C-alpha cells in the first residue's frame, strides 16, 4: 500500500435503497434487491473502507420477512469476512451507539468477522416507532450487520455527537442525523436547539462530513431544511431523501461547504426526478481534501417519461371519432418511448430488467376527451412494466388574469405560474392573485391568509 493509500479513506455512498418497494408486483417486486446487491458488489470491487447509507434502506417501516431476510443475506454475503479493516475508531462508542444493546462498532466486536462495515442512519420510511422506539435498522444493528447511528433521543433538542474515525493521517468526523419531521426540525433550527459537537483536539485537522435525511426542496414555508441552517464548519453534506440523482458535489457559497445528493437507486414514483440516470458514489478523503467518483448503476429498470399536448397536434377535438384517434396517437407515441428506453438505457448487465417503465402525461385541455385506459393498457402488458399507469391525463386549470390597465383575459394556470408568479406555495399563489385583482374581486368575508390555508389543505387532500 502506497503512502497516499495509507492516508486515503475510501467510502461507498448510497441513499434511499427502498428495499421491498412494490414487492408484491410480479414484474417489479425484486428490483430494489437486485440493485442493492449491485451496490454491495461495487463496494467489494472498489475495495472501500466502509459503506455509508443515508436513510430509507427499507421502503416500509415494518418490512416483510422476505425483504428483511434477503437484505440480511446480502449484507452477510458481501460485508462479512476476514478482510482487515484499516479504520481506527476514536470516539466514545457508548455515546455514538447509546441506543444499541451492543454499543460497539461491529468490526471491533470479537464475536464478529466484518470485512466491510456499514454505517447507516434511518429515513422517514424506516424511522423508529412503537414500543422501544425501534426500527428495521435496529434489527440489522443487533445482528451485527449494520452500525446504526444518528438517532435523536429527545424531541425538544438535538445534539449530534460525531463518530470519529482515522486512517493513517486522515481524520474524519462523521455526523449523522436520522429523519425528523421537517416542520419540527425546522423549528428546532430556528430556536437554536440543534447543535453539532466538534472534536476537542486539533479541531481544524478533521474532515467534517454530515449525512442527513430531510426535504431539501422547498415544499412549504417550514416543510424543508434550508441549506443555510447547517453549520459552516462542515466540508461535505450527504443529503438523503431526495430521489433525483445529483451526486456531483455542489458548492454552497453562503455556507462554504459541498452537498452531494446521491438520490434513490430505484424509482418509487413516476416523476421527472426519477428519470435521471441512477448513480452511487465512491468518496475518497485525504486529510482535508476529497473526491467523489460516481458509478452508474446497471441493474436499474429503464424509465422514460414524456409530455403530449393534444392541442399542439393536428388532432381535431370536434372530429366524430376523436377518442380513437387520440388512442392511436398515444399508442404510437408509447411505442416510440419503449424503443428509446431499450436503445438508450439498457446495459449489458445480465440482471437488468428489460421491461421499461413508461409515463406519458397527456394534456387534453381544449375540448379533448380522455379515453378508457383499462382496455388500452392490455395491448402493452408484455411490453412495459407498468401497463396500468403508463398514461396520466391532465387538464390545465384556466384563470382570469388581470392586467394593470384593467383588462382581463383567460389563461392557463400553468402559464401564470411559469411566466409571472414563480411560486411554489399555494398560499403565495392566492396572495399574488388578490394583489392583482381589481376592487370588485377583493375578498370581503374571508382573509387572504384564511383562503390560502383552506386551498392548501384542500390541495393536499386530493394528492
C-alpha positions in Angstrom: 0.0 0.0 0.0 1.4 3.4 -1.0 1.7 6.3 1.4 -1.2 8.1 -0.3 -3.4 5.0 0.0 -2.5 4.7 3.7 -3.9 8.2 4.3 -6.9 7.9 2.0 -10.3 6.9 3.5 -12.5 5.3 0.8 -16.3 5.3 1.4 -19.1 4.0 -0.8 -22.1 6.4 -0.5 -25.7 5.5 -1.3 -29.1 6.6 -0.1 -32.8 5.6 -0.3 -32.4 2.0 -1.4 -36.1 1.4 -0.5 -35.8 -2.4 -0.2 -39.1 -4.1 -0.6 -40.7 -1.4 -2.8 -43.5 -2.9 -4.9 -42.5 -6.4 -3.6 -46.0 -7.8 -4.5 -45.7 -6.6 -8.1 -44.9 -9.8 -10.1 -42.7 -7.7 -12.5 -41.1 -5.1 -10.4 -41.1 -6.8 -7.0 -37.4 -7.7 -7.0 -35.9 -4.5 -8.5 -34.8 -2.9 -5.3 -32.9 -6.0 -4.0 -31.2 -6.6 -7.4 -29.8 -3.1 -7.4 -28.9 -3.3 -3.7 -26.8 -6.4 -4.5 -25.1 -4.5 -7.3 -24.2 -1.7 -4.8 -22.6 -4.2 -2.4 -20.7 -5.8 -5.3 -19.3 -2.3 -6.2 -18.2 -1.9 -2.5 -16.1 -5.1 -2.9 -14.7 -4.2 -6.3 -13.8 -0.7 -5.2 -12.1 -2.0 -2.0 -13.8 0.6 0.2 -13.1 1.0 3.9 -16.8 1.2 4.7 -20.3 1.9 3.3 -22.3 4.9 4.3 -26.1 4.8 3.8 -28.3 7.9 4.0 -31.6 6.5 5.2 -34.6 4.7 3.8 -32.8 1.4 3.4 -36.3 -0.1 3.6 -39.4 1.1 1.9 -41.7 0.1 4.8 -41.5 0.8 8.5 -42.2 -2.9 9.0 -40.6 -4.6 6.1 -41.8 -8.1 5.2 -39.9 -11.2 6.4 -38.9 -11.8 2.8 -37.4 -8.4 2.4 -35.7 -8.4 5.7 -34.4 -11.9 5.1 -33.0 -11.0 1.7 -31.4 -7.8 3.0 -29.6 -9.7 5.8 -28.5 -12.4 3.5 -26.9 -9.8 1.1 -25.2 -8.0 3.9 -23.8 -11.2 5.3 -22.6 -12.3 1.9 -20.8 -9.1 0.9 -19.9 -7.4 4.1 -18.9 -10.1 6.5 -15.4 -11.7 6.1 -11.8 -11.8 7.1 -10.7 -8.6 5.2 -8.9 -6.4 7.8 -10.5 -3.0 8.5 -8.0 -0.2 8.3 -10.2 2.3 10.1 -9.4 3.3 13.7 -12.4 4.2 15.8 -11.6 7.1 18.2 -14.8 8.4 19.7 -16.8 7.1 22.7 -18.8 4.2 21.2 -21.2 4.1 24.2 -22.3 7.6 23.1 -22.4 7.0 19.4 -24.4 3.8 19.8 -26.2 4.7 23.0 -29.5 3.1 21.8 -27.9 -0.3 20.9 -27.8 -3.4 23.1 -24.3 -3.8 21.9 -22.7 -0.3 21.9 -19.6 -1.2 19.9 -18.8 -0.8 16.3 -19.3 -4.2 14.6 -15.8 -4.6 13.2 -14.3 -4.3 16.7 -16.7 -6.9 18.2 -14.7 -10.0 19.0 -17.7 -12.2 18.1 -18.0 -10.9 14.6 -15.9 -11.0 11.4 -16.6 -7.9 9.4 -14.9 -7.1 6.1 -16.8 -4.0 5.0 -18.5 -2.1 7.8 -21.9 -0.4 7.0 -22.9 2.8 8.8 -26.5 3.9 8.4 -29.0 6.5 9.6 -32.7 5.9 9.4 -35.1 7.7 6.9 -38.7 8.7 7.0 -39.8 5.3 5.6 -37.9 3.2 8.1 -38.0 5.5 11.2 -38.2 4.3 14.8 -41.8 3.8 16.1 -43.8 1.9 18.7 -42.7 0.4 21.9 -39.0 0.9 22.5 -38.8 3.3 19.5 -37.3 0.7 17.3 -37.0 0.4 13.5 -35.9 -2.2 11.0 -32.3 -0.9 11.0 -32.2 -1.7 14.8 -32.7 -5.4 13.8 -29.7 -5.2 11.5 -27.7 -3.4 14.2 -28.4 -6.0 16.9 -27.5 -8.8 14.4 -24.1 -7.1 13.9 -24.7 -6.3 10.2 -25.0 -2.5 10.4 -23.7 0.3 12.6 -26.9 2.3 13.2 -26.3 5.9 14.3 -27.9 9.4 14.2 -31.0 8.7 16.3 -32.2 11.7 18.2 -33.3 10.8 21.8 -35.3 14.0 22.6 -38.0 16.0 20.9 -37.1 19.4 22.1 -33.3 19.4 21.5 -31.0 17.7 19.0 -27.3 17.1 19.9 -25.2 15.4 17.2 -22.1 13.6 18.5 -19.8 12.8 15.7 -18.3 9.4 15.0 -14.5 10.0 15.0 -12.5 7.8 12.6 -8.9 7.8 11.5 -6.9 6.1 8.7 -3.2 7.0 8.6 -3.1 10.8 8.9 -6.6 11.4 7.7 -9.2 12.1 10.4 -13.0 12.0 9.8 -15.7 13.5 12.0 -18.9 11.7 10.8 -22.1 13.5 11.8 -25.4 11.7 11.3 -29.0 12.8 11.8 -31.8 10.4 11.1 -35.0 11.7 9.7 -37.1 14.0 11.8 -40.4 15.6 10.8 -39.3 18.6 8.7 -41.6 21.1 10.4 -40.2 20.1 13.9 -36.6 20.1 12.8 -37.1 23.4 11.0 -38.5 24.9 14.3 -35.6 23.4 16.3 -33.1 25.1 14.0 -34.8 28.4 14.3 -34.8 28.2 18.1 -31.1 27.3 18.1 -31.9 23.8 19.5 -29.7 21.8 17.1 -26.0 21.6 17.9 -23.2 19.6 16.4 -20.3 18.8 18.8 -16.8 19.1 17.3 -13.7 17.2 18.4 -11.8 18.8 21.2 -8.3 18.4 19.9 -6.9 19.6 16.6 -10.3 20.8 15.6 -9.2 22.2 12.2 -7.5 18.9 11.1 -10.7 17.0 10.9 -12.8 16.4 7.7 -16.3 17.1 8.7 -19.0 15.0 7.0 -22.7 15.2 7.7 -25.3 12.7 6.4 -29.0 13.6 6.9 -32.4 12.6 5.5 -34.7 15.6 5.1 -36.5 17.6 2.4 -34.0 19.7 0.5 -36.5 21.2 -1.9 -39.0 23.8 -0.5 -42.4 22.1 -0.2 -43.8 24.6 2.2 -42.7 27.5 4.4 -41.3 25.1 7.0 -41.6 21.7 5.4 -37.9 21.6 4.4 -34.4 22.3 5.8 -32.7 25.3 4.2 -29.1 24.7 3.4 -28.1 27.8 5.4 -29.3 26.1 8.6 -26.3 23.7 8.6 -23.1 24.7 10.3 -20.5 26.4 8.1 -17.6 24.3 9.5 -18.8 21.3 7.5 -16.8 20.2 4.5 -19.4 17.9 2.8 -23.0 17.0 3.3 -24.6 13.8 2.0 -28.2 14.6 1.5 -30.7 11.7 1.6 -34.4 11.6 1.0 -34.5 13.5 -2.4 -34.6 10.9 -5.2 -33.2 12.8 -8.0 -29.5 11.9 -8.5 -27.3 15.0 -8.1 -24.3 13.1 -6.8 -21.7 15.6 -8.2 -20.8 17.8 -5.2 -22.4 21.2 -5.4 -20.7 24.2 -3.7 -22.8 26.3 -1.3 -21.1 29.7 -1.4 -23.1 31.0 1.5 -22.0 28.3 4.0 -18.8 27.2 2.2 -19.4 23.5 2.0 -20.3 21.0 -0.6 -23.5 19.0 -1.0 -23.8 15.6 -2.7 -27.3 14.2 -3.3 -27.0 10.5 -4.4 -30.7 10.0 -5.0 -32.5 6.7 -5.0 -31.2 3.7 -6.9 -34.8 2.5 -7.5 -37.7 4.5 -9.0 -40.5 4.6 -6.4 -42.7 7.2 -8.3 -43.3 8.0 -12.0 -41.8 11.5 -11.7 -39.2 13.6 -13.6 -36.6 13.3 -10.8 -36.7 9.5 -11.1 -35.8 9.6 -14.8 -32.3 11.0 -14.1 -29.6 8.3 -14.5 -29.0 6.5 -11.2 -25.6 6.5 -9.6 -23.8 5.7 -6.4 -20.6 7.4 -5.3 -17.1 6.4 -4.1 -15.8 9.1 -1.7 -12.0 9.4 -1.3 -10.9 11.6 1.7 -7.3 12.5 2.1 -6.6 14.9 5.0 -8.9 17.9 4.2 -9.4 17.1 0.5 -11.9 14.8 -1.1 -13.0 13.4 -4.4 -16.4 11.9 -5.3 -16.3 9.4 -8.2 -19.7 8.4 -9.5 -20.6 4.9 -10.6 -23.6 4.4 -12.9 -25.8 1.5 -11.8 -26.5 -1.0 -14.5 -29.4 -3.0 -13.0 -31.8 -0.1 -12.8 -35.1 -0.6 -14.7 -35.2 1.7 -17.8 -37.6 4.6 -17.3 -38.8 7.1 -19.9 -41.2 10.0 -19.3 -42.6 12.5 -21.9 -45.4 15.0 -22.3 -48.0 15.2 -25.0 -50.1 18.3 -25.5 -53.1 17.3 -27.7 -53.9 20.8 -28.8 -50.4 21.2 -30.3 -51.1 18.2 -32.6 -53.1 18.0 -35.8 -56.0 16.3 -34.0 -59.4 18.0 -34.2 -61.4 17.8 -30.9 -64.7 18.1 -32.9 -64.0 15.0 -35.0 -66.5 12.2 -34.7 -64.0 9.5 -33.7 -61.6 11.7 -31.8 -61.2 9.3 -28.9 -60.0 6.5 -31.2 -57.6 9.0 -32.9 -56.2 10.0 -29.6 -55.8 6.4 -28.5 -53.9 5.6 -31.8 -51.7 8.7 -31.4 -50.8 7.7 -27.8 -50.1 4.1 -28.8 -47.7 5.2 -31.4 -46.1 7.6 -29.0 -45.6 4.9 -26.4 -44.1 2.5 -28.9 -41.5 5.2 -29.7 -40.8 5.7 -26.0 -40.3 2.0 -25.5 -37.8 1.9 -28.4 -36.0 4.9 -26.9 -35.8 3.2 -23.4 -34.4 0.0 -24.9 -31.9 1.9 -27.1 -30.6 4.4 -24.5 -30.9 2.7 -21.1 -30.3 -1.0 -21.5 -26.9 -2.0 -20.2 -25.0 -5.3 -20.7 -25.7 -6.4 -17.2 -27.4 -9.8 -17.2 -29.7 -8.9 -14.2 -31.0 -5.7 -15.5 -34.8 -5.8 -16.1 -35.7 -5.2 -19.8 -39.4 -4.2 -19.5 -39.2 -0.4 -19.1 -41.2 2.0 -17.0 -43.2 4.4 -19.2 -45.1 7.5 -18.2 -46.8 9.7 -20.9 -48.5 12.8 -19.5 -51.3 13.7 -21.9 -52.7 17.3 -21.6 -56.2 17.1 -23.0 -57.0 20.8 -22.5 -59.0 22.3 -25.3 -62.1 20.1 -25.7 -60.3 16.7 -26.0 -61.9 13.8 -24.0 -59.7 11.1 -22.4 -60.2 7.5 -23.5 -60.7 4.4 -21.3 -57.3 3.2 -20.0 -58.1 -0.3 -19.0 -58.6 -1.7 -22.5 -55.7 0.4 -23.8 -53.3 -1.0 -21.3 -53.9 -4.6 -22.3 -52.0 -4.0 -25.5 -48.8 -3.3 -23.6 -48.9 -6.0 -20.9 -45.8 -7.7 -22.3 -44.0 -4.5 -23.4 -43.8 -2.4 -20.3 -43.5 -2.9 -16.6 -46.4 -0.6 -15.7 -49.2 -1.0 -18.3 -52.0 0.2 -16.0 -50.5 3.6 -15.2 -48.5 4.4 -18.4 -50.8 7.3 -19.2 -51.7 10.2 -17.0 -54.3 12.6 -18.3 -54.0 16.2 -17.1 -56.1 19.2 -17.8 -54.8 22.7 -17.2 -56.9 25.0 -15.0 -57.9 28.3 -16.5 -57.9 31.5 -14.6 -58.9 35.1 -15.3 -55.7 37.2 -15.5 -55.9 40.9 -14.6 -53.6 43.4 -16.1 -52.6 46.8 -14.5 -54.7 48.7 -17.1 -57.8 46.9 -16.0 -58.1 44.5 -18.9 -58.7 40.8 -18.2 -58.3 37.6 -20.2 -58.5 33.9 -19.7 -55.2 31.9 -19.5 -53.8 28.7 -18.2 -52.9 28.4 -14.5 -49.6 26.8 -15.5 -48.8 29.8 -17.7 -49.5 32.2 -14.8 -47.2 30.1 -12.6 -44.4 29.9 -15.2 -44.4 33.4 -16.6 -45.2 35.6 -13.6 -45.8 34.2 -10.2 -42.9 31.7 -10.0 -44.0 30.5 -6.6 -44.1 27.0 -5.1 -46.7 27.5 -2.4 -50.5 27.7 -2.8 -50.7 30.5 -0.2 -48.4 32.6 -2.3 -50.5 32.0 -5.4 -53.6 33.1 -3.6 -51.9 36.2 -2.2 -50.5 37.2 -5.6 -53.9 36.7 -7.3 -55.7 39.1 -5.0 -52.9 41.7 -5.1 -53.5 41.9 -8.9 -57.3 41.8 -8.5 -59.5 44.8 -9.0 -61.8 46.1 -6.3 -64.9 44.0 -7.3 -62.8 40.8 -6.9 -61.3 41.7 -3.5 -62.2 39.4 -0.6 -64.9 40.6 1.8 -65.8 37.7 4.2 -62.5 35.7 4.1 -59.0 37.0 4.6 -56.4 36.1 2.0 -54.5 34.1 4.7 -57.6 32.1 5.6 -58.4 31.3 2.0 -54.8 30.4 1.2 -54.7 27.9 4.2 -58.0 26.4 3.1 -56.9 25.9 -0.5 -53.6 24.4 0.7 -55.3 21.9 2.9 -57.8 21.0 0.1 -54.9 20.5 -2.4 -53.1 18.1 -0.1 -56.4 16.1 0.4 -56.5 15.3 -3.3 -52.8 14.4 -3.7 
